[in-house]
């Protein structure tokens, strides 16, 4: 009997629990659903997924199978495809942390199918790494120590697939709603995307072959092309699993490769974010530490708009926001600098920054985005103290001493600056030779933030 496997942000054949289960149940129809609402809310992430689909389609063709793509509301599509194909089962992964599963079971049943939800191939099942008191860890370092003592399940190999006799119609791999939402930025961002499951595995192997040795120091230098693994977007759209990265990374560590421990620690940080988000699913909307909901952050404002447009007049911040708009990513060190500047120097609510990242990151991950913004704002678990205010100029001197990163994105004749001009909406009227003035000096902004903090404590 025919079964459907819905590739739901797991755009790979390797280590795909839902696909393995579907393959055991009968001939498999691989299905991807492109939700117009997702394209509207997370356009850069939607583009990243769309660009992976031709690769996934090619992988399935090599196995004498196909990829069926439908556009529309997921519940309605599941019901329709199940009814059209006579499928008795639908296998997919849980929506957490990206989407809700509400209404999917009923929709599948209306189409005559039974829905089977499978966990993501994360390092551990949610809620399985607990303190001695039985609660989740709220501080990363002890969580990391506990995780290191857990046996991580090995990744699953890609299963052998049997094709059905009849195929439903497909809408094709293009995602016009995502193209429309990205506007001029689609072609610019596309040049910085290397999509596909095989490409993700290749990046991992190359990173562990040499660059990982200097990862601890090079990861904080945004001008280094190979300072990090560049796997965040592949992880976010499911081209590679955390378990596969862990397995390959641990094998490199056992061979004596230096730097792998620091790299795997970052994979654990992602896992930590998911633990917290699972415990508090409103973490992207409310402060983890409830008292911080009373802090006098400003809601969206003109300074925040200048921040979004990379027009703050603070070089390291503007360079980071330009990198984000052109590539769909921002170097992690620069994310901290830009986030601190928004929430502290500009006293703007962290949720304003979170929403912008949710729209513009190709590696958007709801759990990591929420935890990292609360961390930098000082209101989350294991957060950077609010009185720790990053000085963007000092940070630039430390991590971009020769201004290679800033020059690439800010010099009027540089390739990065021109790409930003090509990607930015025409309404922004980007003038690469215009020098913007900061809304407040760095020293005054820091003093204002600390005064607000002291008043808040009192």
Helices and strands as residue ranges (DSSP letters): E 3-6, H 17-25, E 28-34, H 36-41, H 43-62, E 67-71, H 74-85, E 89-93, H 104-110, E 114-118, H 140-148, H 176-182, H 185-190, H 197-209, G 211-214, H 215-218, H 232-237, H 242-254, H 260-279, G 290-294, H 302-308, H 315-327, H 332-340, I 341-345, H 350-360, H 366-377, H 392-399, H 404-410, H 415-423, G 426-428, H 442-457
